[in-house]
Amino acid sequence: MSKRMVICITGASGAVYGYRLLQVLTSMDFNIDLVVSSSGWVVLKQELDVTKHKILEEFPQVRIIPEKDIASPIASGSRLINYRGVLVTPCSMSTLAHIANGTNQNLIHRVCEVALKERVPLLLLVREAPYSLVHLENMLKVARAGAIVLPASPGFYHRPKSLAEIIDFVVGKVLDSLRIEHNLYRRWKEE
């Protein structure tokens, strides 16, 4: 199975999820193509003090693709079919709306549209509360089109002792959805 993944980070709060996925997947030897929206860069800086330079320094194997690069190879179905999946973590409600309605304003929207048409697993880690009717209808649209909609809602049955364990629970659920083995959290009734 392919060890290539696209990770997109948008402007919703919760950039830590995308960043943690970078850490986990690169440690598993995945090749990552990373697309960060302009708002995503702002949130990475605000929430984690992470810049493009820091990502390139920490993850030299990650390829950062500008959000305006519509001619990128990952914008083509003939290339994207070789990827394990496309993860939008976190997924802003604006990005969700573009995906649900097939409007492409940047590479993130285009990659998601291509993933849906090529049946490449697409996971949207939505991060908003509360949901409006528009949000819910857009989630229903993308789910009907084949996307996995995963709210950033941690469980607590594993009795987390730190914020890192709560984050790892959500990241673990992302990996579970793509059937990628991990040990980021203790499963229900697991000793």
DOLUMMAR-247006 format. One record per residue (C-alpha): residue in three letters; x, y, z. Coordinates in Angstrom, 2 decimals. Last residue first. Layout:
BEGIN
NODE  resn        X        Y        Z
NODE   ala        X        Y        Z
...
% end
This chain:
BEGIN
NODE  resn        X        Y        Z
NODE   glu    -5.52    -3.23    29.10
NODE   glu    -7.83    -2.51    26.19
NODE   lys   -11.49    -2.07    27.17
NODE   trp   -11.91     0.73    24.60
NODE   arg    -8.62     1.46    22.85
NODE   arg    -5.59     3.00    24.50
NODE   tyr    -4.28     5.88    22.44
NODE   leu    -1.48     6.67    19.99
NODE   asn    -0.59     3.04    19.30
NODE   his    -0.76     3.02    15.53
NODE   glu    -1.97     0.97    12.57
NODE   ile    -3.24     2.86     9.53
NODE   arg    -6.76     1.80     8.59
NODE   leu    -7.56     5.20     6.99
NODE   ser   -10.28     5.95     9.54
NODE   asp    -8.04     4.56    12.28
NODE   leu    -5.36     7.11    11.35
NODE   val    -7.82     9.99    11.82
NODE   lys    -9.05     8.39    15.06
NODE   gly    -5.45     8.25    16.27
NODE   val    -5.06    11.97    15.55
NODE   val    -8.13    12.59    17.75
NODE   phe    -6.78    10.43    20.56
NODE   asp    -3.29    11.88    20.10
NODE   ile    -4.64    15.38    20.74
NODE   ile    -6.25    14.24    24.01
NODE   glu    -3.02    12.48    25.01
NODE   ala    -1.00    15.64    24.26
NODE   leu    -3.41    17.70    26.40
NODE   ser    -2.44    15.52    29.33
NODE   lys    -3.64    12.75    31.65
NODE   pro    -6.09    11.13    29.27
NODE   arg    -8.53     8.68    30.85
NODE   his    -8.89     6.16    27.99
NODE   tyr   -12.65     6.59    28.22
NODE   phe   -12.21    10.29    27.49
NODE   gly   -13.08    10.57    23.83
NODE   pro   -11.86    13.49    21.76
NODE   ser   -14.10    15.36    19.33
NODE   ala   -12.25    16.90    16.37
NODE   pro   -15.21    16.09    14.13
NODE   leu   -14.49    13.47    11.49
NODE   val   -16.21    13.74     8.13
NODE   ile   -15.01    10.95     5.84
NODE   ala   -15.58    11.91     2.23
NODE   gly   -17.56     9.79    -0.23
NODE   ala   -19.87    12.18    -2.07
NODE   arg   -22.65    11.46     0.45
NODE   ala   -20.22    12.47     3.21
NODE   val   -19.38    15.66     1.31
NODE   lys   -23.03    16.64     0.99
NODE   leu   -23.89    15.69     4.59
NODE   met   -21.03    17.82     5.90
NODE   asn   -22.28    20.72     3.75
NODE   glu   -25.79    20.30     5.17
NODE   leu   -24.40    20.26     8.71
NODE   his   -22.34    23.41     8.17
NODE   val   -25.31    25.22     6.59
NODE   leu   -27.56    24.16     9.50
NODE   ser   -25.04    25.74    11.84
NODE   tyr   -22.57    23.67    13.82
NODE   pro   -21.64    24.80    17.34
NODE   ala   -18.74    24.53    17.45
NODE   glu   -16.11    24.26    14.76
NODE   arg   -13.24    21.99    13.89
NODE   val   -13.92    19.60    11.04
NODE   leu   -11.28    16.95    10.41
NODE   leu   -12.07    16.28     6.76
NODE   leu   -10.87    12.92     5.49
NODE   leu   -10.64    12.11     1.79
NODE   pro    -9.88     8.54     0.74
NODE   val    -9.01     8.46    -2.98
NODE   arg   -12.23     7.67    -4.83
NODE   glu   -11.00     9.34    -8.02
NODE   lys   -13.86    11.86    -8.10
NODE   leu   -13.67    12.54    -4.38
NODE   ala    -9.89    12.84    -4.29
NODE   val    -9.98    15.18    -7.30
NODE   glu   -12.42    17.52    -5.53
NODE   cys   -10.26    17.43    -2.40
NODE   val    -7.13    18.23    -4.39
NODE   arg    -8.92    21.13    -6.09
NODE   his   -10.18    22.66    -2.84
NODE   ile    -6.71    22.47    -1.29
NODE   leu    -5.11    23.81    -4.48
NODE   asn    -7.06    27.06    -4.34
NODE   gln   -10.40    28.72    -5.16
NODE   asn   -12.09    25.62    -6.50
NODE   thr   -15.86    25.42    -6.17
NODE   gly   -17.32    21.93    -6.04
NODE   asn   -20.15    22.73    -3.64
NODE   ala   -19.25    20.45    -0.75
NODE   ile   -15.52    21.09    -1.22
NODE   his   -15.96    24.88    -1.22
NODE   ala   -18.27    24.73     1.81
NODE   leu   -15.85    22.50     3.74
NODE   thr   -13.04    24.97     3.02
NODE   ser   -15.18    27.79     4.44
NODE   met   -16.10    25.63     7.45
NODE   ser   -12.41    25.21     8.18
NODE   cys   -10.89    21.74     7.96
NODE   pro    -8.18    21.04    10.50
NODE   thr    -6.69    18.78     9.33
NODE   val    -7.67    18.25     5.72
NODE   leu    -6.32    14.77     5.05
NODE   val    -5.96    13.35     1.53
NODE   gly    -5.34     9.64     1.21
NODE   arg    -3.08     6.70     0.47
NODE   tyr    -1.72     8.42    -2.64
NODE   asn    -1.09     6.84    -6.06
NODE   ile    -4.55     7.86    -7.28
NODE   leu    -3.42    11.47    -6.82
NODE   arg    -1.17    11.32    -9.89
NODE   ser    -3.68    10.42   -12.62
NODE   gly    -6.30    12.40   -10.71
NODE   ser    -4.36    15.60   -11.24
NODE   ala    -4.11    18.44    -8.70
NODE   ile    -1.46    16.39    -6.86
NODE   pro     0.95    17.06    -9.77
NODE   ser     0.85    20.80    -8.98
NODE   ala    -0.67    22.96   -11.75
NODE   ile    -3.10    24.60    -9.26
NODE   asp    -0.11    25.96    -7.35
NODE   lys    -2.01    28.68    -5.42
NODE   glu    -1.95    26.75    -2.13
NODE   pro     1.84    26.53    -2.32
NODE   ile     3.23    22.97    -2.09
NODE   ile     5.39    22.01     0.88
NODE   arg     7.24    18.72     0.36
NODE   val     7.93    16.92     3.62
NODE   gln    11.18    14.91     3.79
NODE   pro    13.02    17.75     5.53
NODE   phe    10.51    17.63     8.42
NODE   glu    11.86    19.64    11.35
NODE   glu    13.72    22.26     9.27
NODE   leu    11.10    22.50     6.54
NODE   ile     8.38    22.79     9.18
NODE   lys    10.34    25.44    11.09
NODE   his    10.91    27.50     7.93
NODE   lys     7.21    27.38     7.05
NODE   thr     6.44    28.79    10.47
NODE   val     5.24    27.26    13.73
NODE   asp     4.55    29.38    16.84
NODE   leu     1.98    26.74    17.81
NODE   glu    -1.38    28.53    18.06
NODE   gln    -0.72    31.90    16.43
NODE   lys     1.94    30.77    13.94
NODE   leu     0.03    27.66    12.83
NODE   val    -3.17    29.77    12.73
NODE   val    -1.61    32.36    10.42
NODE   trp    -0.13    29.67     8.18
NODE   gly    -3.57    28.06     7.93
NODE   ser    -5.09    31.39     6.91
NODE   ser    -2.75    31.48     3.90
NODE   ser    -3.73    27.88     3.19
NODE   val    -1.25    25.11     3.93
NODE   val    -0.58    22.33     1.44
NODE   leu     1.73    19.54     2.57
NODE   asp     2.83    16.63     0.37
NODE   ile     3.94    13.93     2.77
NODE   asn     6.04    10.86     2.11
NODE   phe     5.17     8.36     4.83
NODE   asp     8.07     6.82     6.72
NODE   met     6.08     5.96     9.88
NODE   ser     7.90     8.76    11.74
NODE   thr     6.77    11.02     8.89
NODE   leu     3.18     9.97     9.59
NODE   val     3.34    10.70    13.32
NODE   gln     5.08    14.08    13.19
NODE   leu     3.08    15.39    10.23
NODE   leu    -0.11    14.14    11.90
NODE   arg     0.88    16.14    14.99
NODE   tyr     1.15    19.28    12.88
NODE   gly    -2.21    18.69    11.27
NODE   tyr    -3.84    18.17    14.65
NODE   val    -2.00    21.12    16.22
NODE   ala    -3.56    23.39    13.60
NODE   gly    -6.71    23.20    15.72
NODE   ser    -8.38    26.53    15.06
NODE   ala    -9.66    26.67    11.51
NODE   gly    -7.51    28.35     8.88
NODE   thr    -6.64    25.36     6.73
NODE   ile    -3.98    22.67     6.95
NODE   cys    -3.84    20.18     4.09
NODE   ile    -2.04    16.85     4.37
NODE   val    -1.51    14.78     1.23
NODE   met    -0.24    11.25     1.83
NODE   arg     2.21     8.86     0.21
NODE   lys     3.15     5.49     1.73
NODE   ser     1.15     3.52    -0.82
NODE   met     0.00     0.00     0.00
% end
